[in-house]
Amino acid sequence: MRPGPAPRLVVWLLEHYGSSSDNEALIGDLAERYHGGRSAFWCGKQAAVAVLVGAFENIRSHRLATLRAMAAGWLAYWTLGYVFFHFGFYQVMLDSLALDNPDLLIGSWSPPVWWHTNSFGRIYTFGANAIATAAMGMIAVVSGWIVATFFRPNQRSAVLVFSFTVLLSWICYSMTLGPNDTGSSLPWSAYFWMNSILQTLGILMGAPMAERVRLSMA
């Protein structure tokens, strides 16, 4: 028999995303199974199934509340993204390089300034994309936090559905890309999917952040 509690991921999943009133009992049951020889993967799979089943039951019982949460989440997600990338960092970056086409940022380029070399262009592009990735992650976290804060007590299932719809939207978008579009081939396809997954995880992280804020203010 293994000593200690259930695997941390199992406890984290059920504590933050379990929608059932039996979460504590399930954590205890999975801890016993883990101590009895079940693998951490098996326990994690059981916890994930319990989270999904609980979320489905909660959504079915609160359809209207879930739709309102989705509308609020998408409104925050797209508004923040549009403001930041159209009026903020991204547009300033393009203006600073005198570029009127975002596609010119892809690959090796040399802005029309004497000290801008191809090497500088690659470094600038890498830095700009790193900042863009961080910004998209923060937008995702804030959007998830908004849903989790304003749509209690169904925030757990609402955040799960919202994160799934965001990931699904990027999957659908990837299916519309032509062979010459940015994101359709390596290395930009890897960057595209990395950002998609990070945004999904960012939304999921919004829920525990909102919970910590609520407890600190209680």
C-alpha positions as CSV (number, residue, x, y, z in Angstrom):
1,M,0.0,0.0,0.0
2,R,1.1,3.6,-0.8
3,P,1.3,6.1,2.1
4,G,0.0,9.6,1.9
5,P,-3.0,11.4,0.3
6,A,-4.5,11.1,-3.2
7,P,-2.4,12.4,-6.1
8,R,-2.4,16.2,-6.1
9,L,-3.9,16.5,-9.5
10,V,-6.9,14.4,-8.4
11,V,-7.5,16.6,-5.4
12,W,-7.0,19.8,-7.4
13,L,-9.4,18.8,-10.1
14,L,-12.2,17.8,-7.7
15,E,-11.7,20.7,-5.3
16,H,-11.8,23.4,-8.1
17,Y,-14.0,21.8,-10.8
18,G,-16.1,19.1,-9.1
19,S,-19.7,20.2,-9.2
20,S,-21.0,17.3,-7.1
21,S,-21.8,17.7,-3.4
22,D,-19.9,14.4,-2.9
23,N,-16.5,15.7,-3.9
24,E,-15.0,15.2,-0.5
25,A,-16.2,11.6,-0.3
26,L,-14.9,11.0,-3.8
27,I,-11.5,12.4,-2.9
28,G,-11.4,10.0,0.1
29,D,-12.5,7.1,-2.0
30,L,-9.9,7.7,-4.7
31,A,-7.2,8.1,-2.0
32,E,-8.1,4.7,-0.7
33,R,-8.0,3.2,-4.2
34,Y,-4.6,4.9,-4.7
35,H,-3.3,3.5,-1.5
36,G,-4.7,0.1,-2.5
37,G,-2.5,0.0,-5.6
38,R,-4.4,1.9,-8.3
39,S,-2.2,4.1,-10.4
40,A,-2.2,7.9,-10.3
41,F,-3.3,7.8,-14.0
42,W,-6.3,5.7,-13.1
43,C,-7.3,8.0,-10.2
44,G,-6.8,11.1,-12.5
45,K,-9.1,9.5,-15.1
46,Q,-11.8,8.8,-12.6
47,A,-11.6,12.4,-11.2
48,A,-11.8,13.8,-14.8
49,V,-14.9,11.7,-15.5
50,A,-16.5,12.8,-12.3
51,V,-15.8,16.4,-13.1
52,L,-17.3,16.1,-16.6
53,V,-20.4,14.2,-15.4
54,G,-21.0,16.7,-12.6
55,A,-20.6,19.6,-15.1
56,F,-23.0,18.0,-17.6
57,E,-25.6,17.5,-14.9
58,N,-25.2,21.1,-13.6
59,I,-25.4,22.6,-17.1
60,R,-28.5,20.6,-17.9
61,S,-30.2,21.9,-14.7
62,H,-29.1,25.5,-15.2
63,R,-29.2,26.0,-19.0
64,L,-30.1,29.7,-18.9
65,A,-27.4,30.6,-16.3
66,T,-24.9,28.7,-18.4
67,L,-25.8,30.6,-21.6
68,R,-25.5,33.9,-19.7
69,A,-22.1,32.9,-18.5
70,M,-21.0,32.0,-22.0
71,A,-22.2,35.3,-23.3
72,A,-20.3,37.2,-20.6
73,G,-17.2,35.2,-21.1
74,W,-17.1,35.7,-24.8
75,L,-17.9,39.4,-24.5
76,A,-14.9,39.8,-22.1
77,Y,-12.6,37.6,-24.2
78,W,-13.2,39.3,-27.5
79,T,-13.4,42.8,-26.2
80,L,-10.1,42.5,-24.3
81,G,-8.4,40.9,-27.2
82,Y,-9.7,43.4,-29.7
83,V,-8.7,46.4,-27.6
84,F,-5.2,45.1,-26.8
85,F,-4.3,43.9,-30.3
86,H,-6.1,46.5,-32.4
87,F,-5.5,49.6,-30.3
88,G,-2.7,48.5,-28.0
89,F,0.5,46.5,-28.3
90,Y,0.1,44.9,-31.7
91,Q,-0.9,48.0,-33.6
92,V,1.9,50.0,-31.9
93,M,4.4,47.3,-32.9
94,L,3.2,47.5,-36.5
95,D,3.3,51.3,-36.6
96,S,6.8,51.3,-35.1
97,L,8.1,49.2,-38.0
98,A,6.1,51.1,-40.6
99,L,4.3,47.9,-41.6
100,D,0.8,47.9,-42.8
101,N,0.5,44.1,-43.2
102,P,0.8,41.8,-40.1
103,D,2.0,39.0,-42.3
104,L,5.2,40.9,-42.9
105,L,6.2,40.1,-39.4
106,I,6.4,36.5,-40.2
107,G,9.8,35.1,-41.1
108,S,13.0,37.1,-41.7
109,W,12.5,40.7,-42.7
110,S,14.4,43.9,-42.5
111,P,12.5,47.1,-41.6
112,P,13.5,50.2,-43.6
113,V,15.8,51.6,-41.0
114,W,19.6,51.4,-41.5
115,W,20.3,49.5,-38.2
116,H,17.5,47.0,-38.6
117,T,19.1,43.8,-39.8
118,N,17.6,40.4,-40.6
119,S,18.9,39.2,-37.2
120,F,17.3,42.1,-35.4
121,G,14.0,41.4,-37.3
122,R,14.0,37.8,-36.1
123,I,14.7,38.8,-32.5
124,Y,12.1,41.5,-32.6
125,T,9.5,39.1,-34.1
126,F,10.3,36.5,-31.4
127,G,10.0,39.1,-28.6
128,A,6.7,40.4,-30.1
129,N,5.2,37.0,-30.3
130,A,6.3,36.1,-26.8
131,I,4.6,39.3,-25.5
132,A,1.5,38.5,-27.6
133,T,1.4,35.0,-26.1
134,A,1.6,36.3,-22.6
135,A,-1.1,38.9,-23.3
136,M,-3.4,36.2,-24.7
137,G,-2.8,34.1,-21.7
138,M,-3.7,37.0,-19.4
139,I,-6.8,37.8,-21.4
140,A,-7.9,34.2,-21.0
141,V,-7.3,34.2,-17.2
142,V,-9.3,37.5,-16.8
143,S,-12.1,36.1,-18.9
144,G,-12.3,32.9,-16.8
145,W,-12.1,35.0,-13.6
146,I,-15.1,37.1,-14.8
147,V,-17.2,34.0,-15.5
148,A,-16.2,32.4,-12.1
149,T,-16.8,35.6,-10.2
150,F,-20.2,36.7,-11.5
151,F,-21.9,33.4,-12.2
152,R,-21.9,31.6,-8.8
153,P,-22.9,29.0,-7.7
154,N,-22.6,27.4,-11.2
155,Q,-19.2,28.9,-11.9
156,R,-17.2,25.6,-12.1
157,S,-19.3,24.1,-14.9
158,A,-19.6,27.5,-16.6
159,V,-15.8,28.0,-16.8
160,L,-15.4,24.4,-18.1
161,V,-17.8,25.0,-20.9
162,F,-16.4,28.4,-21.7
163,S,-12.9,27.0,-22.0
164,F,-14.1,24.2,-24.2
165,T,-15.9,26.6,-26.6
166,V,-12.8,28.8,-26.9
167,L,-10.6,25.8,-27.7
168,L,-13.3,24.6,-30.2
169,S,-13.4,28.0,-31.9
170,W,-9.7,27.8,-32.5
171,I,-10.0,24.2,-33.8
172,C,-12.7,25.4,-36.2
173,Y,-10.6,28.3,-37.3
174,S,-7.6,26.1,-38.0
175,M,-9.8,24.0,-40.4
176,T,-10.3,27.2,-42.5
177,L,-6.6,27.9,-43.0
178,G,-5.3,27.5,-46.5
179,P,-1.8,25.9,-47.2
180,N,-0.2,29.4,-47.4
181,D,-1.9,30.9,-44.4
182,T,0.0,31.7,-41.2
183,G,-0.5,28.8,-38.7
184,S,-1.1,26.1,-41.3
185,S,2.5,24.7,-41.3
186,L,5.5,24.5,-39.0
187,P,6.8,26.4,-37.1
188,W,3.8,28.7,-36.9
189,S,1.3,25.8,-36.5
190,A,3.1,24.8,-33.3
191,Y,2.9,28.4,-32.1
192,F,-0.8,28.5,-33.0
193,W,-1.7,25.4,-31.1
194,M,0.5,26.4,-28.1
195,N,-1.4,29.6,-27.8
196,S,-4.8,27.8,-28.2
197,I,-3.9,25.4,-25.4
198,L,-2.5,28.1,-23.2
199,Q,-5.7,30.2,-23.6
200,T,-7.8,27.2,-22.6
201,L,-5.7,26.6,-19.5
202,G,-5.7,30.3,-18.7
203,I,-9.5,30.3,-18.6
204,L,-9.5,27.3,-16.3
205,M,-7.0,29.0,-14.0
206,G,-9.5,31.9,-13.7
207,A,-11.8,29.8,-11.5
208,P,-9.3,29.0,-8.6
209,M,-8.1,32.6,-8.7
210,A,-11.6,33.9,-8.3
211,E,-12.1,31.4,-5.4
212,R,-9.0,32.6,-3.7
213,V,-10.1,36.2,-4.0
214,R,-13.6,35.4,-2.6
215,L,-12.1,33.5,0.4
216,S,-9.6,36.3,1.1
217,M,-12.5,38.8,1.2
218,A,-14.8,36.7,3.3
